[in-house]
């Protein structure tokens, strides 16, 4: 897969056929080709940084919008996963057309693994946010770069750049200082780790595993996998009898999450994760860790 495979990215003129419409679209097609030409001049690493950074910044409102949802964590997770799945499906149908079923079948076991991990992490994030503060959750998730580097070194035997090892402790300390005002004793009981913190730690490890697989199998378009993972866990929540009733004020934050922010963010970060070492991808996610608690304050 290349960075041009994303349904979201193809909409900004990155497909070679993007400007081949009627005469009235000539200006837009020329602009699209110019953008595509500029992006193609970037190295794979630079494109990865661009997509990852853009996607992570789109995730910043996530924690704030979840806190605005008054329904239970499972109900919020059901709607978040379900709406995100529907939006991603529409985006990918527009991109792949009749080839969409073939893209699903071509995922293989690694693609399905990535999808399940992505859906599971999305569900866990809402539950963790409901159990503790946004700052606590995101600070623990910031350790993902360490787990990713460890996985790459021990499991794949990959060399981790010295600058990445040097950056990780500085990034973590910087994040800790930034969100320190929002930190609270775990679970409100003074324990080191409450349920929300344990879930956040699991998310950090599972997220590192997912991004390592995505980088190692970068030839597989993982966007359909993420769609399937979200859809699977939405179905699981529905089948176990999760209440689907939202409060009147919940519709706006749920809609913004499931239709706007998350589909765009997931598309960008999925493509970016396949272009960057997993430790670097996790480091970029620290941007969300810094800005999200500030927005939620």
N, C-alpha and C positions, 0 to 999 in steps of 0.2 A: 504493500500500500504506500502511496505517497501522500504528501500533505494536501493534494488537490482532491482527495476522495470525499471529503466531508460535504454533506448536503448543504451545510451552512456556508462553507467557504466557496462552493461553486456558485453561490448567488451573488458574489461580488466580482464576477467576470473572470473567474479562473479557469473555466472550461474553454477550450478552444472554439467551441461552437456558441459560446455565450452571446456573441454580438451579431449573430447571423439572422436577426429578425428582419422585420420590414424596414422600409426606408425611414419611418418615423423614429426607429430605435437606433439609428446610426450613431447619434451622439453618445447615447448610453453605451453602445457596443464599443465605440472608440475609447471611452473612459474606462470600461471594463478591461479592455486589452492593455491599456496603459498600466492599470493597477496590477494586472496579472504579470505583465512584463517586469515591473519593478520587484514584485514578490519573487519571481523566478530567479532574479539576480541574487537573492539572498542564499546563503549556504543552508544546508539541511539543519544545522544547529541553530542558526539564526531564525529560521522559520519556526522551529520548535519553541524557541524562547518567546517569539511573538504570539503564537497560538496559546501557549500555556499561560503567559502573563495576562492576555486578554480574557481567557476563560476563567482564570482564578479571580480576576477583578469582578467579573459578572457574578461570582459566587458570594461576594461580600455581603449582599443583603439577605442571604439565606437564613442565617441565625436570627436576625431581627424579625423577618417575616414569620418564621416558625414561632417565635415568642408571642407574636400577635394573634396566633391561632388559638382559640380558647377550647377547641375540641381536644379529646384525649390524644396521647402520642400515637397510638395505633391508628386512630381515625385520620389524623393528619398525615401519617405515613402512607395510608391507603390512597388518599387523594393525591398526594405529592407524587407517589410512584405511578399511579394510574394516569394522571394528566400528562406527566412527563413522557410516559410510554406512548400515549396517543399522539402527542406532538412530534416526538422523534419518528414515529411510524409514518406520519404524513410527510415529514421532511425527507425521509429516506425513500418513500414511494415516489415523490417528485424527482428525486435524484436518479434512482435506479430503474424506475418504471417496471417493465415486465421482468427485469433481471433480479428484482428484489428477492423472490423465493430462492434463486440460485445463490445469492449472497448469504442468506440464512443457512442453507445447506452446506456452504463452503466454510463455515466457521470452524468445524472440527472440534475436538475435545478441548483444545486450549482456548478457543474462542468462547465456548460455552462456560468454561471455568471463569474466564474474565467477566462474562455477563453475570454469572451467579454472585461473584465477589462484589461487583459494582452494585447490583440490586440490594444485596445484603447490607453493604456499607451505607447506602442511602437510607435504608430502613433504620439502621442502628443510629444514624446521626440524629434523626428526629427524637428517638427515645432518649438518647444521651442528653440532648438539649433540654428535654422536658424534666430530666432528673437532676440536673445541676446547671451551673451558669455557662453562658457562651464562652467566657474566658477560660474556664477550667477545661472544657471540651477541646477548644482549639489549641490551647497550650500543649495538651497531651498529644494531639494529632500532629503537632509540629515535630515530634520525635520521629516521624515517618522517614525522614531523610537518613537517619542513623540505621533504621531497620533495612531500608532499601540498599544502602551501601554494604551492610553486613551480608545481605542475601546475595548481592552481586559478587561479592568477594568469595564467600564460602561455598555457594551453590554453583554459580556459573564460572567462578575463577577469573572474573573480570577485574582489570586494574582500575582502581578508583583514583581519579586525578587528585593530586596533592591539594590543589586549591579547594576541592570539594570537602576534604577532611578538615581543612583549616576553617572553611566557612561555617561548617555545621555548628560547632560550639558557640561561635559568635552570633549566629542567627538565633539559636535557641535562647541564649542569654538576652539578646535584644528583644525577642518576642516576650520573654518572661517579664522583663522590665516594663514593656509597653502595656501588657495586660494585667500587671500586678494589682492595679486598683480594682479590677473586676473579679479577682480570684476570691474564692470562698473556701472555708473548710469543707471537705468532701461530705456531701449529703447533709450538711448542716449539723453533723454530730461530732465534728472534731477529728474524725478518723482520717488516716492518710489517703485511703481510696474508698470512695463510695461506689454505688452501682453505676452512676453516670460516668465516673472516671475510669472504671474498669472497662466499660463499653467503649469509651474513647480510646483507650489503649489497644483494645482489640481492633478498632478501626484503623489505627496507625499501622499496626502490623499487617492487617489484611490489605490495606491500601498499598503498602510497599510491595507485597507479594503480587498484587494485580498489576502495578506499573512495571515491575520487573518482567512479568510474563509478556506484557504488551510490547515492551522494548525488544525483548528477545525474539518475539514472533511478530516483528513489525511488517511482515509481508501480508498479514491477515488484516482486512478491514474490520476493526473491532466495534464500529458504531452499531451494526445490527446486534452484536453480542450484548452491548449495554442496554439496548432496547429490550431484548429478551429477558435480561436479568431483572430489570425494573418491572416488567410485565409479570414475570413469574412470582415475585414476592408480593405484588399487588393482588394477584390471584390467590396466593396463600392466605393473605390477611382477609380477603373477602370470604373464602371458604371456611375459615375458622370462626366466622360470625362477627367480624369486627363491625362496630356501629358505623354507618355511613353518614349519619346526621351531623351536619355542620351548623355552627351558630350563624346567625345572620351576618355578623361582622367578619366571618371567616372567609367568605367567598373571594374578597379582593386579594388578601395575601396568598391564598391557595392558588388562585388563578395566575397571579404574577409569578409564583414559583414554578408551577407546572406547565405554563404556556410560554412564558417569556424567558426568565433568567436561567432556569436549569437546562432546558434543551439547548440553548445557545452555549452555555458554559460547558456542558457535557461534550458537545460536538467539538469545541475548540480544545479542551483539555485531553480528550481521547486522541485526537490527531497529534497534539503536542507531545503526549507521553510516548508515542511511538517514534518520535524524532530525537528524544533526549535520553541520556542515562537516567535511570529511575531515581537515583539519589538527587540529581538536579531537579527533576520534576517535583519531588517532595519538598525541596527547598523553596521552590517558587510558590508552593501552596502556603508557605508561611505568610505570604501577603494577606491571605484571607484571615489568618490568625491574628495579624496586627490590626487590620481595619474593621473586621466584623464586630469585635467587642466594643470598639469606639462607636460604631453605628448603633449598636444595641443598647448603649448606655443611656 
